[in-house]
Amino acid sequence: MKILGLIGGISWVSTLDYYKLINEGVNEKLGDLNFAECMIYSFNYADIKRNNDANDWDKTLEMITKASLSMKSGGAEAIVLCANTMHLIADKLEQNVQIPVIHIASATANAITSKGLKKVGLLGTKFTMERDFFTDKLNEKGIEAIIPDDDERDFLHYTIFEELGRGILNPDTKQYYINVINKLIARGAEGIILGCTEIPLLINSTDVDIPLFDTASIHAKAAVEFALG
């Protein structure tokens, strides 16, 4: 089994899910008392958020590179960034650490392709919805991504940091997300990417009538496949 290095704390809420999903995935494959060999470097989210707000991705890259190299020196054979937004620096991180960075958008694109879908709605932070690091991976597979309008993107971004990232689940926020999803469906979305690892805490498959792509779950599964491959 290959050792995984998890970059967590971005947020700690979803890091819990990653640890659980990866261990459950390994045990499902191997049974008995077999679980994942992994290590976690958990950041103080406030430090990362401060960099994000200042658009200082070089500083974030420097911090995550240092953490990843530390785990590599401890035996990690791949890095798992436990957040969608952090994949904005994934390609540069992989160059820096010279071990695979298992990419959440590539894994999600494969999952969408397996369902035969070509047009999907993308929810997440404004970085994930508006920058091209996620949509480029979809485009490579011939998948078109559509995103909510400006005000909706602002609301999603705010609630991801101020509510979901703190473990706060507000029924009114849930209904707002469902309304946004229904608008994307009206625009032709055949599926919806829950492109922030905290969104599945709020939205699940019983809330809408088209496929949802839980990026945290998909990413964790890809990490398990790497570890056991």
MOKAFEN-V413921 format. One record per residue. SS is DSSP state (h for helix, s for strand, l for the rest). Layout:
ss
SS
SS
This chain:
ss
l
l
l
s
s
s
s
s
l
l
l
h
h
h
h
h
h
h
h
h
h
h
h
h
h
h
h
h
h
h
l
l
l
l
l
l
l
s
s
s
s
s
l
l
h
h
h
h
h
h
h
h
h
l
l
l
h
h
h
h
h
h
h
h
h
h
h
h
h
h
h
h
h
l
l
l
l
s
s
s
s
l
l
l
h
h
h
h
h
h
h
h
h
h
h
h
h
l
l
s
s
l
l
h
h
h
h
h
h
h
h
h
h
h
l
l
l
l
s
s
s
s
s
l
l
h
h
h
h
h
l
h
h
h
h
h
h
h
h
l
l
l
l
s
s
s
s
l
l
h
h
h
h
h
h
h
h
h
h
h
h
h
l
h
h
h
l
l
l
l
h
h
h
h
h
h
h
h
h
h
h
h
h
h
h
h
l
l
l
l
s
s
s
s
l
l
l
l
h
h
h
l
l
l
h
h
h
l
l
l
s
s
s
s
h
h
h
h
h
h
h
h
h
h
h
h
h
h
l
